[in-house]
């Protein structure tokens, strides 16, 4: 689809909207060669398709979007819906955190009925999506009311292999050497430098993520926990999550280490129960390995066990996914997180473009209903660009088993201090609309070199708590 855009600096926005419909797009400079013309006329945004169909939207003030942005999104959505005959479940929204719009409107004293009407009539969001988003936000508000402190994130940027759908910076160990002892020590040093001279601070949640944190030797995991307990107040109410990840990484030594160090939430991720798909996406385990690892984990009586599933994986359809989700429900996990496959820039899948990404027959309504019938309720939600059916990633949990870190991180409701290469710390004071990010280098050696500078920046954020 070729676009001629006669509105300054709006080309990126046009591309984002057209990608949501699964369209290849090109911004051309010759309007005679364009399929769609987009321009401003008086107080309207006009979208003209091949000199025949004309759509227009009035530029009006809005509580969330700049008036011209909203008008462009709405008029282009209507035009592309006409061309493709596709009705996107999330309407004109293509941002990561739709929940933040709800929270913003609540802060402006809008009630839930008014917010639902805004999503339906202005943002053109499907009623089913509105219902589940409101349910999630109400749960997140309930969780946030109990929190008084901050969270800590530990990043381990290594994986056994690189999955075909992944674009996160990680070092695949099948192709690279990695000095675990040095990296573990550097994280301890970073924690030490960040919190030195501060009185012990209480932390609400700690999350080990990656990458695949279970690649880290147990000696280094022990050392990091020792340092955290030396600098922070960690008690029985502190949520400690560990992204153990792949079944082939699980062993008794790891689980003993995690249990000893107070981990109360662990993730074991298979992504699918289909062995053929696991091979396609670069996994070295099969479904039996997953079951064996799950049984081993259950013997250690962690308070909550999560698993991730991805819908839209290459070669899979909704029936395949339904088999996966029913199997996981029968296993009685406390948390189940569902991810829409996303063609992420830099991933092997995106480069090869091998995916059923834009099959718009994906509809998760029945899946969500089945989860609720089995005692699971949604508690956090976010979205990614170029995702299956333009849908969402969503976490479900049994009552009282919600992951605190996931909730506050997605909606940015609480300050988070991150440690390790590629970590992002955030100071957040919602009452003052104060938001500060500190991004750490992803490259390992640069992370080592910049540590003093990084910790000084984070210490300034700690002073604001």
Number of C-alpha atoms within 10 A of each C-alpha: 12 18 25 23 22 14 13 7 9 14 15 9 14 21 16 19 23 19 18 24 21 20 16 10 15 16 17 15 13 11 16 12 13 20 16 24 20 23 17 18 10 8 11 18 25 21 26 22 19 13 11 6 12 14 18 21 20 19 18 14 12 12 10 11 13 12 14 21 15 21 22 28 23 23 23 24 26 21 19 20 14 14 11 11 11 15 17 19 20 25 23 22 22 20 15 16 17 19 19 17 17 22 18 13 17 14 12 10 10 13 12 14 8 13 18 19 15 15 22 17 12 15 17 20 21 16 15 12 19 19 11 18 22 16 15 22 22 14 17 24 16 11 17 15 8 10 16 10 14 23 25 20 23 22 21 27 25 22 23 22 18 23 20 20 22 20 17 17 17 21 21 18 14 10 10 10 9 13 8 16 12 12 21 21 14 19 23 21 17 21 23 16 17 24 19 12 10 12 10 14 15 16 21 22 23 24 23 23 20 26 24 24 21 27 22 20 15 16 13 18 19 16 15 21 15 13 16 19 14 14 20 16 14 20 12 8 10 18 21 25 26 23 21 26 24 23 23 17 19 21 13 12 10 19 21 13 16 25 14 10 16 17 21 20 25 24 24 22 20 24 24 25 21 16 14 13 17 20 13 13 18 14 21 15 16 19 16 12 16 20 15 13 19 20 11 15 20 13 9 14 12 16 13 21 23 26 21 20 22 20 26 24 26 17 12 16 15 15 9 16 21 16 13 19 24 13 13 19 17 9 12 15 19 21 27 26 20 21 23 23 27 29 24 19 15 14 18 18 21 18 13 9 11 14 19 16 22 18 14 17 10 17 14 17 11 10 15 18 12 16 19 15 10 13 14 23 25 25 27 28 26 19 21 20 20 23 23 28 25 27 26 23 20 21 24 25 24 20 13 10 18 24 23 24 21 18 23 22 16 17 21 18 20 22 24 24 23 25 25 26 27 22 22 17 23 22 23 21 16 13 7 7 7 9 12 13 16 17 16 22 19 16 14 16 11 12 20 18 11 12 21 14 11 21 21 13 16 22 17 12 20 17 8 9 12
